[in-house]
Amino acid sequence: MRITFVQLALSIAIMGSAAAKSVRAQVLDQKITAVVREKPIREILNLLEEEARVNFVYSPALIKTDKKLSLVMKDEKLSVILDQLFGGSVRYELTGNTIVLNRITTAPQLAGTGILQDNPGDSRQIVVTGKVTDDSGLPLAGVNIGLKGSALVVRTNQEGGYRISIPDNAAVLVFRNVGFTSQEIAVGGRRVLDVTLMADNKALSEIVVVGYGTQKKSTLTGAITSVSSGTINALPVASVEQALQGRVAGLAVTNNGAPGTQPIVTIRGISSINFASDPLYVIDGFPTGNISSFDSRDIESVEVLKDASAAAIYGSRATNGVVLISTKKGARSGKLQINLDSYAGIQSPSKKLELLNTQQYVQYATMLLGASGLPPRLQPANFNQPVYAGAGQTYAQTNTDWQDEYFINNALITSNNLSLSGGNDVSRFYTSAGYFKQDGIAQGLGYDRYNYRINSDHKISKVFSFGENLYTSFGNQRYDATQGNRTQLTNVIRMQPYIPVYDPTKQGGFQGPISSFDGSDPTNPIESALIGFNTIKTIKVLGTAFLDVNFAPWLKFRSTFGIDYTNGYTQNYTPIYNDGGTLSATSASIANQRISSTTKLYTQQLTFDKTFDSHHLAATAVYEQQGVDFTTETASGNQSTNLVTTLNGASNVTANSLNQSNLLRSYIGRVNYDFKGKYMISGSIRRDGLSIWAPGHKSENFPSASVGWKIDREDFLVNSASVSELKLRAGYGLTGIPPGGLGNYPYLSPVNSNQSFYPIGNIAPGSGNASYTNGLTNPDLSWEKTKQLNIGLDLGLFKNQFTITAEVFKRKTDNLILTVPTAPSQGFQGVGTLANIGAMQNKGAELQLGYHKTSGEFKWDITGLISVIRNKVLRLNTANASIPSSNDADFGGGDVFTNTVVGRPVQSFYGWVAQGIFKNAAEIAASPSQPNAAPGDIKFADLSGPNGQPDGVIDSYDRTYIGSFLPKFTYSLNYSASYKNFDVSVFLQGVQGNKILNAERIILEGMPRLFNAGTRVLDAWTPANSNSDMPRAIAGDPNRNGRLSTRWIENGSFLRMKNLLIGYTVPESTLKTWLNGSISRLKFYVSSQNLFTVTKYKGYDPEVGNKNQNTSGGNLTNGVDFGQYPVARSFQFGIQAGF
Amino acid sequence: MLYSCKESLDTNNPNVVPTDSYFKTSSELVAGTNSIYAAWHGTSLVAREWFFLHDLRSDDVVSGGSQLEAPRNQILIGVVDPANPVMNAVWNTLYTVIHRANTVLDNAPEVKDNNAIRDRCVGEAKFLRAWAYFELVSMWGSVPLYSTAVKSADEYKPKSKAEDLYAFVIKDLQEAAAALPGKSGTDLGRATNAAANAMLGRVLMQKGDYAGAKTALLKIATSGPDGYALMDRFLDNFEEETEFCNESIFEMIFSDKGDNNFNWGSPSGDGPSAPQSTIRNQEYNPIGWRNLIPSNKMLNEFESTLAGAPKTDPRYAYSFYQTGDTFNKGASTLVDADQNGNASVVHGTTIKVGFRKFMLIYKQDRAFAAYHPGSNNQRILRYAEVLLMLAECENELGNTAAAVGYLNQIRSRPSVAMPLYPTAQFPVSSKADVVKAIMHEKTVEMISEQVRNIDILRWRAKGYFSSEPLSWYTAAKEFLPVPQSEIDNNPKL
């Protein structure tokens, strides 16, 4: 007898609310027409399963199905037919589409209590009562409780209560429920027996969401990882992406910035040079972009489609993988369920660097400049001046710790979500409201969000049903508007310790470095962060409505329409102020930008799903159209007063607006076939047409095919005691990369009309508008297409106590869009022209190992993931072409950070090889020529020359590849355990074998000019300190000791305790005595994130994202540490309650 | 739930003008021409890197101390990597100027609605293009020559010989001089026939054609509405209030962005509301960064009573501020503590000296001027240089007396009023004597005006220097290396 569980049952079960309620739904009212002659009831049930798309579950011991019957059914209700079959002796309960058949044991419900009991008239006189709950403490209704060795079965009521009579204390009760692991319990002397049923992980994962539908996990042929609501919400993290960190083999999440900033997510590595590797996010069928405004507490499940055969259904947007998010639905329990999920905590920076104090700064300045070259500011006449007129403190007495001033300890983080859900046979709903707030661990940063969701669906008739999902949120991010690579942390390091933060005599109240005294031009980071404000307010409304038409149990049609509206309003304000140094403004500046995007989605989907004997065939056809309209409006101007912070009455007002749009039109087809659930084959094709390409290149096909073999169903394994699951799968497909970074009209290089200005006539603004061209048109531009092969193995041992999933894959992109650099002499500032040339390959493997101890009082579960990816660039526009990254005079004197060439991983670090320190002139003379080298300078290796051979001269030819930001492997370990009312979970995440370009250390130790620096500079080489590895302190760095070299490359490996959580669930017996038992579930927990990190990395945080993530191609600066916002260490206290 | 699925995949960008439907009218051609000026005045050229590159390759400057960024210092000490970003910025943007000029010149023949405007645009484009090529040929020696705008990615050009580049530049300037009006016939700031002739004089001299140069220079009017003359007050050439004075033949225009921040605008001057300021004041003023300061050699070149001259050249004080000088309209006095970095030695006295030309502290106070990016227009060609060039032409053509006459015009400027040549220090009895006088006079008149490194090339070739002015000079380093990105991406190089 086939036992499958459809999505409905699944969703109820996962939700953790009363699962699998018995509901007499319209399934039982389905009208069936059939004629059977002299068939065993067993076969008639099979027929009904087919016709009514239901599954019968029954015990052949209780239900006799050998009896042959003849029936003529004409438009007869299923319930009537069932009554006819069994003559009223069998009761049927519906859970989802599963109908559980039970022999009626003449057990009427007790009036008033609603508790089912057995026949009181027989000899079983001992009465046992109790309550059955799920592992989250919610009552389970409809649980079958059987007396072992007898036909007696009772069921729990809506509150999970039951009552059963047993003959003696030796009786054993068997608790069974769909989607849960059965338990057998010897009663012993107990008369009250409360039971917690554990969700059956195997059963729960039976059905997974795939693109445009669902599929039985057992017949899956692609690489799909499901993450349940429980896992997503197990940890108090700020975003969905962080919740996925370490949960999915092959999915890497790198935190990248201050609160409200989206982390960098990659699935199976970097697939493109020019475009971000963000996966496609699909929320309830709606492909959407940024999910930072999304509340993870609303999530029912997340499915990550990793390989091409799974993801190709999303065609041109699927190369980076697809993350499918399903949100919660109400349960059809007839009851309201209220859940509160709330935590609050504090965050603090986890590391500080050692910087020079005032006395050390003077010592360093003397070393760098020589005592006679000391800047005037440091000379006693100035140094002993009060820091401002009337101050009682001199510069010499000032010792500002800029890290202490900039970082904030115990910054607040809180997340609160209150949800209300419920439903009945006709309608159900889930609604939630959330509030999230995260203050930055540094000045001037923060994010808060309010959000609201309502999901509901309604059965209009047997054929029609209707539903809708609506999410709306308001987010407010206070962000760091620092442009370029000179981060606030760079300013924190560089800012002189003898300058006070504040100066009440200055307009604005801050003191800056006075260049004419010292020549240093750092920026007061506190002032920079706090003097004005920089905010982004984002309003998002994402709504979909769908109409289902069930033509037949095997043929369904769904029409979906949705709108995703985002309105991001950025405000930048700087007042009139003057710190007497590097920062001042004589008029207040106001710049506002509103970017709104409206995405309209329209999907028509026809689904066929039918089983013919041993053959199961499912097919899906979809027409989909997704169009986006963007509007950008900017306005800026100046105010001559600080009292007005808007453009009202402003001067120099400029305004601009842009309208852009694109349209994606798709035709999708998919066929899945399996034979006896053993042999699976699947194929899909998507034809995408996208408006952004030139005519003739707008449409492309993205096919995929895959096969699977469920070996455990073969005769030789089906009875195996050890192997409980074994499946082999392979898939191949073609996918595209969403060309998001290209904008909406990439192939055309237009005239930049009036985009420049020259003040002709000495008049500005208002004269001399200027127009120019700056690029070349390429009508042949098209998608980057990636071919991917994936082979996977799923193995479960000993009733799936051990689980193993292994995948190997190879991805190759043949037509990478590269910016073919123009020769600078062609006049486009070297700005390249886009063309589909270049190829790159990622090969990798993923392994997921689990052990699940699900029985006994001490339950635990351990899962380990490891992922290995190797990236290689196979082809560029010419054989010797290179794609250098951006560069920065502050960080390595303008040397490029990375270079991308054929045969190496994308964006490998590029520079010279440092070989220690010249001890004396003789050593310099004996070494390859290094202009301006002196004792104490770094010796660099002579690796090459103009002819490819070492030429005795250290120059740009001696640069080489000095590491990659890509790790050798990444891994994570999740351990969770529960004992009685306590539970604990530990989550460790690690990255191994990557390199970081610690560019921030150039600021700390590079000594190019006089700024504050790290304490290491005090160890600079001198003839008396000739064993130091820190080169001599010399202004102007004539030997270019600070150049990009192996000096700044560090091992980026780390192992981080991402999370530790200890929870306590209040026992039900206690809850019952509180507040009239209105709280049904209550759990408290404490947790810590990023408690410790094991690393040799010297910077603030080895989790280095990409400072330039938002620019096209990211400027190829992944893994370059410019002093990005570090990850915080946080401690939280949380509460989860159900009412 | 149903909405039309007939939306088309054929979308047009409503925000921009397609390339093939622009530059069709005279007003569009003017906008194209303005963009050439915009690129010239961006931070990669006149607003910043252009004056750096000129000065760093001359003996006008030395490092002011610790704050000179490494790539700049590399140029100053003659170790120029092909990846040097300062050098690259200038190369890249000079070619952007050329591309924009080529765009105007390619499209001009189709413009019929206003021939006068069209011809003026053609003249301006040729002037601005010629100036760019002259910078390239004098700094890099031999560079690719593009005479039309590049239309496809594989249009690369090999290096052209210097002679061919000079011929191209000369032809452009001659045509520009013929096409352009005088200053009374055009907007302030646009190139004039005088600008074209003055530039032509520079170029022809550099090539050794002194007769041709003289002819061109003499075409510059000295009276009437289009005429030029020396200003009585030397400082009028460097202050904001006297922009476009009678001595100014061509200048790049800047306007004040109103704050002291580091957002200076784009490398090629782009952005409809981008800052249009120059960074010169931040970089060079005595209370700014002072990354570069005048070299002792230059400071001591000025005639001084301390060195036995009958009169101290007033241009010393007009060109430099030093400790004890007043600034801010006389309201403030410069002290050592104001001035970051190194001191200079002037006639044996150690003193802090900084630049004065184009600096704003003549009228601004310490707090305001220290970091204020200037809006003071950069004078590119002024009449005094024309006279100095004429002096050199006449001397090279054997007319030493005429040469001395021109020099003495310069010295007779009322605010200068230096004793006329011959002087005890500078006799003018031979051509060689006059060469020395010309070299001296041009140095003191034009220091810090980005002509010195060009003069060095010419005078070095003629063997006029008694000792090589650049410490790092070797024949191989006469010209800058071609930038790495050009080597990497131009297969025809």
HADDOCK unambig.tbl for C-alpha pairs under 7 A between the chains (distance, minus, plus):
assign (segid A and resid 369 and name CA) (segid B and resid 66 and name CA) 6.91 0.50 0.50
assign (segid A and resid 373 and name CA) (segid B and resid 341 and name CA) 6.98 0.50 0.50
assign (segid A and resid 373 and name CA) (segid B and resid 342 and name CA) 6.92 0.50 0.50
assign (segid A and resid 375 and name CA) (segid B and resid 340 and name CA) 6.07 0.50 0.50
assign (segid A and resid 375 and name CA) (segid B and resid 341 and name CA) 6.21 0.50 0.50
assign (segid A and resid 376 and name CA) (segid B and resid 337 and name CA) 5.00 0.50 0.50
assign (segid A and resid 376 and name CA) (segid B and resid 340 and name CA) 6.67 0.50 0.50
assign (segid A and resid 515 and name CA) (segid B and resid 288 and name CA) 6.24 0.50 0.50
assign (segid A and resid 515 and name CA) (segid B and resid 289 and name CA) 6.35 0.50 0.50
assign (segid A and resid 516 and name CA) (segid B and resid 287 and name CA) 4.58 0.50 0.50
assign (segid A and resid 516 and name CA) (segid B and resid 288 and name CA) 5.47 0.50 0.50
assign (segid A and resid 516 and name CA) (segid B and resid 289 and name CA) 6.69 0.50 0.50
assign (segid A and resid 516 and name CA) (segid B and resid 338 and name CA) 5.17 0.50 0.50
assign (segid A and resid 516 and name CA) (segid B and resid 339 and name CA) 5.43 0.50 0.50
assign (segid A and resid 516 and name CA) (segid B and resid 340 and name CA) 5.28 0.50 0.50
assign (segid A and resid 516 and name CA) (segid B and resid 370 and name CA) 6.84 0.50 0.50
assign (segid A and resid 517 and name CA) (segid B and resid 337 and name CA) 6.08 0.50 0.50
assign (segid A and resid 517 and name CA) (segid B and resid 338 and name CA) 5.78 0.50 0.50
assign (segid A and resid 517 and name CA) (segid B and resid 339 and name CA) 6.50 0.50 0.50
assign (segid A and resid 517 and name CA) (segid B and resid 340 and name CA) 5.59 0.50 0.50
assign (segid A and resid 518 and name CA) (segid B and resid 340 and name CA) 5.82 0.50 0.50
assign (segid A and resid 519 and name CA) (segid B and resid 67 and name CA) 6.55 0.50 0.50
assign (segid A and resid 519 and name CA) (segid B and resid 289 and name CA) 5.45 0.50 0.50
assign (segid A and resid 519 and name CA) (segid B and resid 340 and name CA) 5.68 0.50 0.50
assign (segid A and resid 561 and name CA) (segid B and resid 1 and name CA) 5.93 0.50 0.50
assign (segid A and resid 580 and name CA) (segid B and resid 367 and name CA) 5.76 0.50 0.50
assign (segid A and resid 582 and name CA) (segid B and resid 260 and name CA) 6.96 0.50 0.50
assign (segid A and resid 582 and name CA) (segid B and resid 371 and name CA) 6.75 0.50 0.50
assign (segid A and resid 583 and name CA) (segid B and resid 260 and name CA) 6.38 0.50 0.50
assign (segid A and resid 583 and name CA) (segid B and resid 261 and name CA) 6.12 0.50 0.50
assign (segid A and resid 584 and name CA) (segid B and resid 259 and name CA) 6.18 0.50 0.50
assign (segid A and resid 584 and name CA) (segid B and resid 260 and name CA) 5.70 0.50 0.50
assign (segid A and resid 584 and name CA) (segid B and resid 261 and name CA) 6.89 0.50 0.50
assign (segid A and resid 585 and name CA) (segid B and resid 258 and name CA) 6.90 0.50 0.50
assign (segid A and resid 585 and name CA) (segid B and resid 259 and name CA) 4.54 0.50 0.50
assign (segid A and resid 585 and name CA) (segid B and resid 260 and name CA) 6.46 0.50 0.50
assign (segid A and resid 586 and name CA) (segid B and resid 258 and name CA) 6.14 0.50 0.50
assign (segid A and resid 586 and name CA) (segid B and resid 259 and name CA) 5.81 0.50 0.50
assign (segid A and resid 658 and name CA) (segid B and resid 15 and name CA) 6.02 0.50 0.50
assign (segid A and resid 659 and name CA) (segid B and resid 14 and name CA) 6.70 0.50 0.50
assign (segid A and resid 659 and name CA) (segid B and resid 15 and name CA) 6.69 0.50 0.50
assign (segid A and resid 660 and name CA) (segid B and resid 13 and name CA) 6.69 0.50 0.50
assign (segid A and resid 663 and name CA) (segid B and resid 9 and name CA) 6.11 0.50 0.50
assign (segid A and resid 690 and name CA) (segid B and resid 9 and name CA) 6.35 0.50 0.50
assign (segid A and resid 691 and name CA) (segid B and resid 9 and name CA) 4.27 0.50 0.50
assign (segid A and resid 691 and name CA) (segid B and resid 10 and name CA) 5.75 0.50 0.50
assign (segid A and resid 691 and name CA) (segid B and resid 11 and name CA) 6.17 0.50 0.50
assign (segid A and resid 745 and name CA) (segid B and resid 13 and name CA) 6.51 0.50 0.50
assign (segid A and resid 750 and name CA) (segid B and resid 16 and name CA) 6.30 0.50 0.50
assign (segid A and resid 750 and name CA) (segid B and resid 17 and name CA) 5.92 0.50 0.50
assign (segid A and resid 750 and name CA) (segid B and resid 18 and name CA) 4.82 0.50 0.50
assign (segid A and resid 750 and name CA) (segid B and resid 19 and name CA) 5.08 0.50 0.50
assign (segid A and resid 751 and name CA) (segid B and resid 16 and name CA) 6.65 0.50 0.50
assign (segid A and resid 751 and name CA) (segid B and resid 17 and name CA) 5.55 0.50 0.50
assign (segid A and resid 751 and name CA) (segid B and resid 18 and name CA) 5.98 0.50 0.50
assign (segid A and resid 751 and name CA) (segid B and resid 19 and name CA) 5.14 0.50 0.50
assign (segid A and resid 752 and name CA) (segid B and resid 16 and name CA) 6.94 0.50 0.50
assign (segid A and resid 753 and name CA) (segid B and resid 16 and name CA) 6.88 0.50 0.50
assign (segid A and resid 753 and name CA) (segid B and resid 17 and name CA) 6.76 0.50 0.50
assign (segid A and resid 754 and name CA) (segid B and resid 272 and name CA) 6.60 0.50 0.50
assign (segid A and resid 755 and name CA) (segid B and resid 270 and name CA) 6.49 0.50 0.50
assign (segid A and resid 755 and name CA) (segid B and resid 271 and name CA) 5.18 0.50 0.50
assign (segid A and resid 755 and name CA) (segid B and resid 272 and name CA) 4.77 0.50 0.50
assign (segid A and resid 756 and name CA) (segid B and resid 35 and name CA) 6.34 0.50 0.50
assign (segid A and resid 756 and name CA) (segid B and resid 38 and name CA) 6.86 0.50 0.50
assign (segid A and resid 756 and name CA) (segid B and resid 269 and name CA) 6.87 0.50 0.50
assign (segid A and resid 756 and name CA) (segid B and resid 270 and name CA) 4.42 0.50 0.50
assign (segid A and resid 756 and name CA) (segid B and resid 271 and name CA) 4.66 0.50 0.50
assign (segid A and resid 756 and name CA) (segid B and resid 272 and name CA) 4.62 0.50 0.50
assign (segid A and resid 757 and name CA) (segid B and resid 35 and name CA) 6.77 0.50 0.50
assign (segid A and resid 757 and name CA) (segid B and resid 38 and name CA) 6.03 0.50 0.50
assign (segid A and resid 757 and name CA) (segid B and resid 270 and name CA) 6.69 0.50 0.50
assign (segid A and resid 757 and name CA) (segid B and resid 271 and name CA) 6.91 0.50 0.50
assign (segid A and resid 757 and name CA) (segid B and resid 272 and name CA) 5.58 0.50 0.50
assign (segid A and resid 758 and name CA) (segid B and resid 34 and name CA) 6.06 0.50 0.50
assign (segid A and resid 758 and name CA) (segid B and resid 37 and name CA) 6.48 0.50 0.50
assign (segid A and resid 758 and name CA) (segid B and resid 38 and name CA) 5.04 0.50 0.50
assign (segid A and resid 759 and name CA) (segid B and resid 253 and name CA) 6.29 0.50 0.50
assign (segid A and resid 759 and name CA) (segid B and resid 254 and name CA) 6.96 0.50 0.50
assign (segid A and resid 760 and name CA) (segid B and resid 187 and name CA) 6.81 0.50 0.50
assign (segid A and resid 760 and name CA) (segid B and resid 188 and name CA) 6.38 0.50 0.50
assign (segid A and resid 760 and name CA) (segid B and resid 189 and name CA) 5.74 0.50 0.50
assign (segid A and resid 761 and name CA) (segid B and resid 187 and name CA) 5.53 0.50 0.50
assign (segid A and resid 761 and name CA) (segid B and resid 188 and name CA) 4.27 0.50 0.50
assign (segid A and resid 761 and name CA) (segid B and resid 189 and name CA) 5.80 0.50 0.50
assign (segid A and resid 762 and name CA) (segid B and resid 188 and name CA) 6.81 0.50 0.50
assign (segid A and resid 762 and name CA) (segid B and resid 253 and name CA) 6.23 0.50 0.50
assign (segid A and resid 764 and name CA) (segid B and resid 255 and name CA) 6.38 0.50 0.50
assign (segid A and resid 768 and name CA) (segid B and resid 34 and name CA) 5.99 0.50 0.50
assign (segid A and resid 769 and name CA) (segid B and resid 31 and name CA) 5.69 0.50 0.50
assign (segid A and resid 769 and name CA) (segid B and resid 34 and name CA) 6.71 0.50 0.50
assign (segid A and resid 770 and name CA) (segid B and resid 31 and name CA) 4.15 0.50 0.50
assign (segid A and resid 770 and name CA) (segid B and resid 32 and name CA) 5.70 0.50 0.50
assign (segid A and resid 770 and name CA) (segid B and resid 34 and name CA) 4.91 0.50 0.50
assign (segid A and resid 770 and name CA) (segid B and resid 35 and name CA) 4.53 0.50 0.50
assign (segid A and resid 771 and name CA) (segid B and resid 31 and name CA) 5.09 0.50 0.50
assign (segid A and resid 771 and name CA) (segid B and resid 32 and name CA) 4.84 0.50 0.50
assign (segid A and resid 771 and name CA) (segid B and resid 35 and name CA) 5.65 0.50 0.50
assign (segid A and resid 772 and name CA) (segid B and resid 32 and name CA) 5.70 0.50 0.50
assign (segid A and resid 772 and name CA) (segid B and resid 35 and name CA) 6.11 0.50 0.50
assign (segid A and resid 772 and name CA) (segid B and resid 100 and name CA) 6.43 0.50 0.50
assign (segid A and resid 776 and name CA) (segid B and resid 151 and name CA) 6.68 0.50 0.50
assign (segid A and resid 776 and name CA) (segid B and resid 152 and name CA) 6.44 0.50 0.50
assign (segid A and resid 821 and name CA) (segid B and resid 489 and name CA) 6.48 0.50 0.50
assign (segid A and resid 822 and name CA) (segid B and resid 153 and name CA) 6.50 0.50 0.50
assign (segid A and resid 822 and name CA) (segid B and resid 489 and name CA) 6.41 0.50 0.50
assign (segid A and resid 823 and name CA) (segid B and resid 486 and name CA) 5.30 0.50 0.50
assign (segid A and resid 823 and name CA) (segid B and resid 489 and name CA) 4.90 0.50 0.50
assign (segid A and resid 823 and name CA) (segid B and resid 490 and name CA) 5.17 0.50 0.50
assign (segid A and resid 824 and name CA) (segid B and resid 92 and name CA) 5.25 0.50 0.50
assign (segid A and resid 824 and name CA) (segid B and resid 95 and name CA) 6.95 0.50 0.50
assign (segid A and resid 824 and name CA) (segid B and resid 486 and name CA) 5.78 0.50 0.50
assign (segid A and resid 825 and name CA) (segid B and resid 92 and name CA) 6.55 0.50 0.50
assign (segid A and resid 825 and name CA) (segid B and resid 95 and name CA) 5.26 0.50 0.50
assign (segid A and resid 825 and name CA) (segid B and resid 144 and name CA) 6.92 0.50 0.50
assign (segid A and resid 826 and name CA) (segid B and resid 95 and name CA) 6.69 0.50 0.50
assign (segid A and resid 826 and name CA) (segid B and resid 99 and name CA) 6.94 0.50 0.50
assign (segid A and resid 826 and name CA) (segid B and resid 150 and name CA) 6.18 0.50 0.50
assign (segid A and resid 827 and name CA) (segid B and resid 92 and name CA) 6.81 0.50 0.50
assign (segid A and resid 827 and name CA) (segid B and resid 95 and name CA) 4.59 0.50 0.50
assign (segid A and resid 827 and name CA) (segid B and resid 96 and name CA) 4.10 0.50 0.50
assign (segid A and resid 827 and name CA) (segid B and resid 98 and name CA) 6.75 0.50 0.50
assign (segid A and resid 827 and name CA) (segid B and resid 99 and name CA) 4.95 0.50 0.50
assign (segid A and resid 828 and name CA) (segid B and resid 96 and name CA) 5.94 0.50 0.50
assign (segid A and resid 829 and name CA) (segid B and resid 92 and name CA) 5.10 0.50 0.50
assign (segid A and resid 829 and name CA) (segid B and resid 93 and name CA) 6.31 0.50 0.50
assign (segid A and resid 829 and name CA) (segid B and resid 96 and name CA) 6.35 0.50 0.50
assign (segid A and resid 893 and name CA) (segid B and resid 70 and name CA) 5.89 0.50 0.50
assign (segid A and resid 893 and name CA) (segid B and resid 71 and name CA) 6.33 0.50 0.50
assign (segid A and resid 894 and name CA) (segid B and resid 85 and name CA) 6.25 0.50 0.50
assign (segid A and resid 956 and name CA) (segid B and resid 81 and name CA) 6.91 0.50 0.50
assign (segid A and resid 1009 and name CA) (segid B and resid 66 and name CA) 5.24 0.50 0.50
assign (segid A and resid 1009 and name CA) (segid B and resid 67 and name CA) 5.13 0.50 0.50
assign (segid A and resid 1010 and name CA) (segid B and resid 66 and name CA) 6.34 0.50 0.50
assign (segid A and resid 1010 and name CA) (segid B and resid 67 and name CA) 6.76 0.50 0.50
assign (segid A and resid 1035 and name CA) (segid B and resid 66 and name CA) 4.72 0.50 0.50
assign (segid A and resid 1036 and name CA) (segid B and resid 66 and name CA) 5.57 0.50 0.50
assign (segid A and resid 1036 and name CA) (segid B and resid 67 and name CA) 6.99 0.50 0.50
assign (segid A and resid 1036 and name CA) (segid B and resid 68 and name CA) 6.35 0.50 0.50
assign (segid A and resid 1036 and name CA) (segid B and resid 69 and name CA) 6.81 0.50 0.50
assign (segid A and resid 1036 and name CA) (segid B and resid 70 and name CA) 6.03 0.50 0.50
assign (segid A and resid 1036 and name CA) (segid B and resid 73 and name CA) 6.92 0.50 0.50
assign (segid A and resid 1037 and name CA) (segid B and resid 70 and name CA) 6.68 0.50 0.50
